[in-house]
């Protein structure tokens, strides 16, 4: 198996560098697109889906959960909680 020359190694590294830069650009564009489309979940939050069946209807609930209290409470907006509830119903 022939060994690569120093020039081939340099060209190979340069090509990989260009490929990485291209991927970084694409990822940044995807991030910007996601942010333009709407609200993004805060860092270190988890989305927990669950469903409830009531009156012949299936309700899907989504709970955002964070490690620290960051969401305003429903009953007192001056206080913070770790949870935020969202609901989307389906028939």
N, CA, C and O atoms as CSV, one atom per row, in Angstrom:
chain,resi,resn,atom,element,x,y,z
A,1,UNK,N,N,0.840,-1.172,0.000
A,1,UNK,CA,C,0.000,0.000,0.000
A,1,UNK,C,C,0.885,1.235,0.000
A,1,UNK,O,O,1.739,1.389,0.873
A,2,UNK,N,N,0.685,2.116,-0.975
A,2,UNK,CA,C,1.564,3.288,-1.050
A,2,UNK,C,C,1.240,4.298,0.047
A,2,UNK,O,O,0.076,4.483,0.404
A,3,UNK,N,N,2.265,4.944,0.575
A,3,UNK,CA,C,2.058,5.935,1.621
A,3,UNK,C,C,1.781,7.295,0.985
A,3,UNK,O,O,2.254,7.600,-0.110
A,4,UNK,N,N,1.000,8.101,1.706
A,4,UNK,CA,C,0.676,9.423,1.197
A,4,UNK,C,C,1.872,10.346,1.349
A,4,UNK,O,O,2.617,10.274,2.326
A,5,UNK,N,N,2.038,11.209,0.366
A,5,UNK,CA,C,3.101,12.204,0.479
A,5,UNK,C,C,2.597,13.343,1.351
A,5,UNK,O,O,1.409,13.426,1.662
A,6,UNK,N,N,3.496,14.200,1.731
A,6,UNK,CA,C,3.146,15.349,2.565
A,6,UNK,C,C,2.145,16.243,1.851
A,6,UNK,O,O,1.244,16.797,2.482
A,7,UNK,N,N,2.296,16.387,0.545
A,7,UNK,CA,C,1.386,17.231,-0.232
A,7,UNK,C,C,-0.023,16.634,-0.265
A,7,UNK,O,O,-1.009,17.360,-0.149
A,8,UNK,N,N,-0.116,15.303,-0.424
A,8,UNK,CA,C,-1.417,14.645,-0.444
A,8,UNK,C,C,-2.105,14.781,0.916
A,8,UNK,O,O,-3.315,14.996,0.993
A,9,UNK,N,N,-1.327,14.653,1.973
A,9,UNK,CA,C,-1.880,14.778,3.323
A,9,UNK,C,C,-2.414,16.192,3.549
A,9,UNK,O,O,-3.484,16.364,4.132
A,10,UNK,N,N,-1.682,17.191,3.096
A,10,UNK,CA,C,-2.097,18.585,3.230
A,10,UNK,C,C,-3.371,18.836,2.438
A,10,UNK,O,O,-4.286,19.498,2.927
A,11,UNK,N,N,-3.437,18.313,1.219
A,11,UNK,CA,C,-4.638,18.492,0.390
A,11,UNK,C,C,-5.842,17.800,1.025
A,11,UNK,O,O,-6.948,18.340,1.028
A,12,UNK,N,N,-5.619,16.613,1.555
A,12,UNK,CA,C,-6.685,15.859,2.206
A,12,UNK,C,C,-7.210,16.613,3.420
A,12,UNK,O,O,-8.421,16.689,3.628
A,13,UNK,N,N,-6.319,17.164,4.212
A,13,UNK,CA,C,-6.715,17.926,5.389
A,13,UNK,C,C,-7.462,19.191,4.980
A,13,UNK,O,O,-8.441,19.565,5.626
A,14,UNK,N,N,-7.017,19.849,3.925
A,14,UNK,CA,C,-7.682,21.060,3.439
A,14,UNK,C,C,-9.097,20.729,2.954
A,14,UNK,O,O,-10.034,21.486,3.207
A,15,UNK,N,N,-9.250,19.604,2.262
A,15,UNK,CA,C,-10.561,19.187,1.787
A,15,UNK,C,C,-11.495,18.900,2.962
A,15,UNK,O,O,-12.650,19.325,2.948
A,16,UNK,N,N,-11.016,18.195,3.961
A,16,UNK,CA,C,-11.821,17.914,5.144
A,16,UNK,C,C,-12.208,19.205,5.862
A,16,UNK,O,O,-13.327,19.331,6.359
A,17,UNK,N,N,-11.288,20.156,5.916
A,17,UNK,CA,C,-11.574,21.454,6.538
A,17,UNK,C,C,-12.693,22.177,5.805
A,17,UNK,O,O,-13.579,22.749,6.440
A,18,UNK,N,N,-12.663,22.159,4.476
A,18,UNK,CA,C,-13.721,22.803,3.681
A,18,UNK,C,C,-15.058,22.095,3.895
A,18,UNK,O,O,-16.098,22.748,3.986
A,19,UNK,N,N,-15.034,20.765,3.977
A,19,UNK,CA,C,-16.262,20.017,4.213
A,19,UNK,C,C,-16.854,20.354,5.579
A,19,UNK,O,O,-18.068,20.506,5.713
A,20,UNK,N,N,-16.009,20.468,6.574
A,20,UNK,CA,C,-16.468,20.813,7.925
A,20,UNK,C,C,-17.061,22.221,7.935
A,20,UNK,O,O,-18.110,22.447,8.538
A,21,UNK,N,N,-16.392,23.173,7.267
A,21,UNK,CA,C,-16.906,24.541,7.207
A,21,UNK,C,C,-18.267,24.578,6.512
A,21,UNK,O,O,-19.157,25.322,6.925
A,22,UNK,N,N,-18.425,23.794,5.480
A,22,UNK,CA,C,-19.694,23.724,4.758
A,22,UNK,C,C,-20.797,23.167,5.659
A,22,UNK,O,O,-21.912,23.689,5.673
A,23,UNK,N,N,-20.489,22.117,6.405
A,23,UNK,CA,C,-21.468,21.540,7.334
A,23,UNK,C,C,-21.854,22.525,8.436
A,23,UNK,O,O,-23.021,22.604,8.819
A,24,UNK,N,N,-20.888,23.266,8.937
A,24,UNK,CA,C,-21.160,24.265,9.972
A,24,UNK,C,C,-22.098,25.335,9.425
A,24,UNK,O,O,-23.039,25.739,10.108
A,25,UNK,N,N,-21.852,25.800,8.193
A,25,UNK,CA,C,-22.735,26.786,7.571
A,25,UNK,C,C,-24.165,26.255,7.446
A,25,UNK,O,O,-25.127,26.960,7.752
A,26,UNK,N,N,-24.290,25.008,6.996
A,26,UNK,CA,C,-25.617,24.403,6.839
A,26,UNK,C,C,-26.329,24.279,8.174
A,26,UNK,O,O,-27.527,24.549,8.260
A,27,UNK,N,N,-25.616,23.875,9.214
A,27,UNK,CA,C,-26.217,23.754,10.540
A,27,UNK,C,C,-26.675,25.112,11.078
A,27,UNK,O,O,-27.744,25.214,11.679
A,28,UNK,N,N,-25.872,26.149,10.863
A,28,UNK,CA,C,-26.257,27.491,11.297
A,28,UNK,C,C,-27.513,27.956,10.576
A,28,UNK,O,O,-28.374,28.595,11.181
A,29,UNK,N,N,-27.628,27.641,9.285
A,29,UNK,CA,C,-28.818,28.000,8.517
A,29,UNK,C,C,-30.048,27.261,9.059
A,29,UNK,O,O,-31.127,27.845,9.169
A,30,UNK,N,N,-29.884,25.987,9.395
A,30,UNK,CA,C,-31.000,25.220,9.949
A,30,UNK,C,C,-31.439,25.789,11.294
A,30,UNK,O,O,-32.637,25.879,11.566
A,31,UNK,N,N,-30.489,26.172,12.133
A,31,UNK,CA,C,-30.803,26.761,13.437
A,31,UNK,C,C,-31.579,28.064,13.243
A,31,UNK,O,O,-32.573,28.297,13.932
A,32,UNK,N,N,-31.137,28.914,12.315
A,32,UNK,CA,C,-31.827,30.176,12.057
A,32,UNK,C,C,-33.251,29.926,11.556
A,32,UNK,O,O,-34.178,30.639,11.943
A,33,UNK,N,N,-33.426,28.926,10.706
A,33,UNK,CA,C,-34.757,28.604,10.176
A,33,UNK,C,C,-35.681,28.167,11.307
A,33,UNK,O,O,-36.829,28.605,11.377
A,34,UNK,N,N,-35.189,27.314,12.183
A,34,UNK,CA,C,-35.984,26.845,13.321
A,34,UNK,C,C,-36.382,28.028,14.211
A,34,UNK,O,O,-37.531,28.119,14.644
A,35,UNK,N,N,-35.451,28.917,14.480
A,35,UNK,CA,C,-35.734,30.066,15.342
A,35,UNK,C,C,-36.732,31.021,14.694
A,35,UNK,O,O,-37.524,31.645,15.401
A,36,UNK,N,N,-36.713,31.152,13.358
A,36,UNK,CA,C,-37.671,32.016,12.651
A,36,UNK,C,C,-39.081,31.431,12.676
A,36,UNK,O,O,-40.062,32.172,12.634
A,37,UNK,N,N,-39.182,30.115,12.743
A,37,UNK,CA,C,-40.481,29.451,12.669
A,37,UNK,C,C,-41.311,29.592,13.944
A,37,UNK,O,O,-42.524,29.387,13.901
A,38,UNK,N,N,-40.715,29.923,15.038
A,38,UNK,CA,C,-41.508,30.084,16.249
A,38,UNK,C,C,-40.691,29.942,17.503
A,38,UNK,O,O,-39.460,29.969,17.490
A,39,UNK,N,N,-41.421,29.789,18.590
A,39,UNK,CA,C,-40.807,29.711,19.905
A,39,UNK,C,C,-40.000,28.423,20.046
A,39,UNK,O,O,-40.442,27.350,19.635
A,40,UNK,N,N,-38.842,28.544,20.617
A,40,UNK,CA,C,-37.944,27.409,20.815
A,40,UNK,C,C,-37.903,27.087,22.305
A,40,UNK,O,O,-37.879,27.989,23.142
A,41,UNK,N,N,-37.893,25.816,22.626
A,41,UNK,CA,C,-37.816,25.384,24.018
A,41,UNK,C,C,-36.510,25.889,24.645
A,41,UNK,O,O,-35.450,25.773,24.031
A,42,UNK,N,N,-36.576,26.443,25.851
A,42,UNK,CA,C,-35.350,26.907,26.505
A,42,UNK,C,C,-34.353,25.766,26.717
A,42,UNK,O,O,-34.727,24.594,26.763
A,43,UNK,N,N,-33.103,26.128,26.841
A,43,UNK,CA,C,-32.052,25.134,27.087
A,43,UNK,C,C,-32.340,24.346,28.358
A,43,UNK,O,O,-32.967,24.839,29.297
A,44,UNK,N,N,-31.871,23.127,28.356
A,44,UNK,CA,C,-31.991,22.234,29.514
A,44,UNK,C,C,-33.442,21.956,29.911
A,44,UNK,O,O,-33.721,21.675,31.077
A,45,UNK,N,N,-34.366,22.034,28.951
A,45,UNK,CA,C,-35.759,21.684,29.198
A,45,UNK,C,C,-36.088,20.405,28.444
A,45,UNK,O,O,-35.515,20.114,27.394
A,46,UNK,N,N,-37.008,19.666,28.995
A,46,UNK,CA,C,-37.464,18.432,28.361
A,46,UNK,C,C,-38.944,18.555,28.068
A,46,UNK,O,O,-39.697,19.128,28.855
A,47,UNK,N,N,-39.359,18.013,26.928
A,47,UNK,CA,C,-40.771,17.965,26.582
A,47,UNK,C,C,-41.268,16.572,26.935
A,47,UNK,O,O,-40.737,15.572,26.454
A,48,UNK,N,N,-42.277,16.517,27.768
A,48,UNK,CA,C,-42.811,15.242,28.220
A,48,UNK,C,C,-44.242,15.118,27.692
A,48,UNK,O,O,-45.138,15.802,28.185
A,49,UNK,N,N,-44.470,14.253,26.695
A,49,UNK,CA,C,-45.824,14.086,26.170
A,49,UNK,C,C,-46.594,13.017,26.941
A,49,UNK,O,O,-46.011,12.037,27.406
A,50,UNK,N,N,-47.888,13.209,27.073
A,50,UNK,CA,C,-48.745,12.177,27.634
A,50,UNK,C,C,-50.157,12.412,27.118
A,50,UNK,O,O,-50.451,13.488,26.597
A,51,UNK,N,N,-51.030,11.426,27.256
A,51,UNK,CA,C,-52.385,11.543,26.739
A,51,UNK,C,C,-53.417,11.128,27.779
A,51,UNK,O,O,-53.161,10.287,28.641
A,52,UNK,N,N,-54.600,11.747,27.670
A,52,UNK,CA,C,-55.703,11.477,28.565
A,52,UNK,C,C,-56.949,11.281,27.711
A,52,UNK,O,O,-57.171,12.022,26.753
A,53,UNK,N,N,-57.762,10.285,28.056
A,53,UNK,CA,C,-59.001,10.025,27.344
A,53,UNK,C,C,-60.159,10.504,28.210
A,53,UNK,O,O,-60.396,9.959,29.288
A,54,UNK,N,N,-60.889,11.533,27.739
A,54,UNK,CA,C,-62.021,12.085,28.479
A,54,UNK,C,C,-63.199,12.293,27.534
A,54,UNK,O,O,-63.045,12.864,26.455
A,55,UNK,N,N,-64.344,11.840,27.934
A,55,UNK,CA,C,-65.580,12.059,27.167
A,55,UNK,C,C,-65.428,11.696,25.690
A,55,UNK,O,O,-65.781,12.479,24.809
A,56,UNK,N,N,-64.913,10.534,25.440
A,56,UNK,CA,C,-64.738,10.027,24.072
A,56,UNK,C,C,-63.749,10.836,23.239
A,56,UNK,O,O,-63.709,10.690,22.017
A,57,UNK,N,N,-62.962,11.676,23.874
A,57,UNK,CA,C,-61.951,12.470,23.167
A,57,UNK,C,C,-60.582,12.141,23.741
A,57,UNK,O,O,-60.423,11.900,24.938
A,58,UNK,N,N,-59.621,12.140,22.866
A,58,UNK,CA,C,-58.245,11.887,23.277
A,58,UNK,C,C,-57.519,13.227,23.337
A,58,UNK,O,O,-57.454,13.945,22.340
A,59,UNK,N,N,-56.985,13.559,24.485
A,59,UNK,CA,C,-56.270,14.813,24.673
A,59,UNK,C,C,-54.782,14.524,24.830
A,59,UNK,O,O,-54.374,13.670,25.617
A,60,UNK,N,N,-53.995,15.250,24.070
A,60,UNK,CA,C,-52.540,15.136,24.167
A,60,UNK,C,C,-52.043,16.323,24.970
A,60,UNK,O,O,-52.336,17.473,24.644
A,61,UNK,N,N,-51.305,16.043,25.996
A,61,UNK,CA,C,-50.723,17.083,26.828
A,61,UNK,C,C,-49.211,17.072,26.637
A,61,UNK,O,O,-48.596,16.026,26.427
A,62,UNK,N,N,-48.642,18.250,26.714
A,62,UNK,CA,C,-47.195,18.382,26.631
A,62,UNK,C,C,-46.750,19.217,27.815
A,62,UNK,O,O,-47.254,20.318,28.038
A,63,UNK,N,N,-45.820,18.695,28.557
A,63,UNK,CA,C,-45.312,19.403,29.726
A,63,UNK,C,C,-43.844,19.726,29.477
A,63,UNK,O,O,-43.043,18.835,29.194
A,64,UNK,N,N,-43.501,21.000,29.584
A,64,UNK,CA,C,-42.097,21.395,29.555
A,64,UNK,C,C,-41.590,21.327,30.975
A,64,UNK,O,O,-42.233,21.824,31.899
A,65,UNK,N,N,-40.446,20.714,31.147
A,65,UNK,CA,C,-39.882,20.584,32.481
A,65,UNK,C,C,-38.432,21.022,32.452
A,65,UNK,O,O,-37.659,20.595,31.596
A,66,UNK,N,N,-38.069,21.883,33.401
A,66,UNK,CA,C,-36.692,22.361,33.505
A,66,UNK,C,C,-36.107,21.957,34.858
A,66,UNK,O,O,-36.834,21.591,35.782
A,67,UNK,N,N,-34.806,22.030,34.952
A,67,UNK,CA,C,-34.139,21.680,36.208
A,67,UNK,C,C,-34.346,22.770,37.259
A,67,UNK,O,O,-34.397,22.484,38.455
A,68,UNK,N,N,-34.463,24.018,36.808
A,68,UNK,CA,C,-34.646,25.154,37.706
A,68,UNK,C,C,-35.987,25.828,37.414
A,68,UNK,O,O,-36.467,25.739,36.284
A,69,UNK,N,N,-36.602,26.491,38.377
A,69,UNK,CA,C,-37.854,27.207,38.122
A,69,UNK,C,C,-37.614,28.402,37.188
A,69,UNK,O,O,-36.961,29.372,37.575
A,70,UNK,N,N,-38.145,28.331,35.954
A,70,UNK,CA,C,-37.957,29.415,34.987
A,70,UNK,C,C,-39.275,29.901,34.375
A,70,UNK,O,O,-39.309,30.979,33.782
A,71,UNK,N,N,-40.354,29.132,34.507
A,71,UNK,CA,C,-41.627,29.481,33.893
A,71,UNK,C,C,-42.502,30.236,34.882
A,71,UNK,O,O,-42.524,29.891,36.063
A,72,UNK,N,N,-43.233,31.274,34.423
A,72,UNK,CA,C,-44.144,31.966,35.337
A,72,UNK,C,C,-45.283,31.043,35.759
A,72,UNK,O,O,-45.805,30.283,34.944
A,73,UNK,N,N,-45.666,31.110,37.024
A,73,UNK,CA,C,-46.762,30.276,37.522
A,73,UNK,C,C,-48.085,30.792,36.967
A,73,UNK,O,O,-48.245,31.992,36.744
A,74,UNK,N,N,-49.031,29.885,36.745
A,74,UNK,CA,C,-50.344,30.263,36.220
A,74,UNK,C,C,-51.124,31.100,37.234
A,74,UNK,O,O,-51.878,31.994,36.851
A,75,UNK,N,N,-50.950,30.818,38.500
A,75,UNK,CA,C,-51.708,31.513,39.542
A,75,UNK,C,C,-51.048,32.808,40.009
A,75,UNK,O,O,-51.736,33.722,40.463
A,76,UNK,N,N,-49.727,32.896,39.902
A,76,UNK,CA,C,-48.996,34.087,40.348
A,76,UNK,C,C,-47.811,34.298,39.407
A,76,UNK,O,O,-46.795,33.614,39.527
A,77,UNK,N,N,-47.937,35.233,38.481
A,77,UNK,CA,C,-46.908,35.431,37.455
A,77,UNK,C,C,-45.584,35.948,38.019
A,77,UNK,O,O,-44.574,35.949,37.316
A,78,UNK,N,N,-45.579,36.383,39.267
A,78,UNK,CA,C,-44.326,36.844,39.881
A,78,UNK,C,C,-43.478,35.687,40.389
A,78,UNK,O,O,-42.273,35.832,40.591
A,79,UNK,N,N,-44.108,34.549,40.592
A,79,UNK,CA,C,-43.385,33.362,41.052
A,79,UNK,C,C,-43.042,32.488,39.859
A,79,UNK,O,O,-43.693,32.564,38.817
A,80,UNK,N,N,-42.025,31.665,40.010
A,80,UNK,CA,C,-41.563,30.778,38.937
A,80,UNK,C,C,-41.764,29.317,39.316
A,80,UNK,O,O,-41.775,28.951,40.491
A,81,UNK,N,N,-41.923,28.488,38.276
A,81,UNK,CA,C,-42.076,27.053,38.469
A,81,UNK,C,C,-41.203,26.305,37.468
A,81,UNK,O,O,-40.731,26.890,36.493
A,82,UNK,N,N,-40.990,25.029,37.704
A,82,UNK,CA,C,-40.190,24.191,36.803
A,82,UNK,C,C,-41.006,23.652,35.637
A,82,UNK,O,O,-40.444,23.085,34.700
A,83,UNK,N,N,-42.336,23.824,35.685
A,83,UNK,CA,C,-43.206,23.175,34.705
A,83,UNK,C,C,-44.050,24.176,33.927
A,83,UNK,O,O,-44.481,25.202,34.453
A,84,UNK,N,N,-44.268,23.848,32.673
A,84,UNK,CA,C,-45.187,24.617,31.842
A,84,UNK,C,C,-46.022,23.607,31.067
A,84,UNK,O,O,-45.478,22.720,30.409
A,85,UNK,N,N,-47.334,23.737,31.144
A,85,UNK,CA,C,-48.228,22.773,30.516
A,85,UNK,C,C,-48.813,23.341,29.236
A,85,UNK,O,O,-49.206,24.506,29.179
A,86,UNK,N,N,-48.864,22.510,28.219
A,86,UNK,CA,C,-49.498,22.847,26.946
A,86,UNK,C,C,-50.460,21.727,26.623
A,86,UNK,O,O,-50.214,20.575,26.981
A,87,UNK,N,N,-51.555,22.050,25.950
A,87,UNK,CA,C,-52.504,20.996,25.592
A,87,UNK,C,C,-52.936,21.170,24.154
A,87,UNK,O,O,-53.170,22.287,23.692
A,88,UNK,N,N,-53.039,20.063,23.457
A,88,UNK,CA,C,-53.554,20.057,22.095
A,88,UNK,C,C,-54.526,18.895,22.009
A,88,UNK,O,O,-54.136,17.751,22.240
A,89,UNK,N,N,-55.790,19.163,21.680
A,89,UNK,CA,C,-56.776,18.067,21.647
A,89,UNK,C,C,-56.927,17.528,20.246
A,89,UNK,O,O,-56.752,18.242,19.259
A,90,UNK,N,N,-57.258,16.251,20.181
A,90,UNK,CA,C,-57.533,15.567,18.926
A,90,UNK,C,C,-58.771,14.716,19.123
A,90,UNK,O,O,-59.038,14.248,20.230
A,91,UNK,N,N,-59.517,14.518,18.070
A,91,UNK,CA,C,-60.697,13.656,18.145
A,91,UNK,C,C,-60.335,12.241,17.754
A,91,UNK,O,O,-61.196,11.361,17.753
